[in-house]
Amino acid sequence: MKRLLGVVLAVAVLLFAFSAFAVAAEKVAAKSQTITGEVVDLGCYMGGGAKGAAHTECGMRCVANGMPMGLLTDKGMLYVLTMSHGNADPFNATKGWVGQMAKVTGPVSVKSGIKAIEITAAEAAAAK
């Protein structure tokens, strides 16, 4: 009985250590980066893959009505765009570039597998 209890306790400790390591590995330091990609409204992009110039009008309406935005890189990476509490202007400027390319700068973080960038600077970018 003591042996079984010892094995169960050892497994529990290993599981706890593994989960703590997995959470620590998932966290990425919020280091400032500059990323270029297409601004998309997440509702239409995630729901049906809508993007590009043909979706600009719909995407602008969706974002104006509160739909969250994302930045889709040419390698297919999607970042949720978040507003900097210190200065909302770059985030608000990005709302006007749905369906277009933008270059955004800010701290990048990963939580629960979702990548996000807090926009501290933004500018329109040339299409590739």
Secondary structure as UniProt FT lines:
FT   HELIX           2..26
FT   STRAND          31..41
FT   HELIX           42..48
FT   HELIX           53..55
FT   HELIX           56..64
FT   TURN            65..66
FT   STRAND          69..72
FT   TURN            74..75
FT   STRAND          78..84
FT   TURN            85..86
FT   HELIX           89..94
FT   HELIX           95..97
FT   STRAND          101..111
FT   TURN            112..113
FT   STRAND          114..119
FT   STRAND          121..124
//
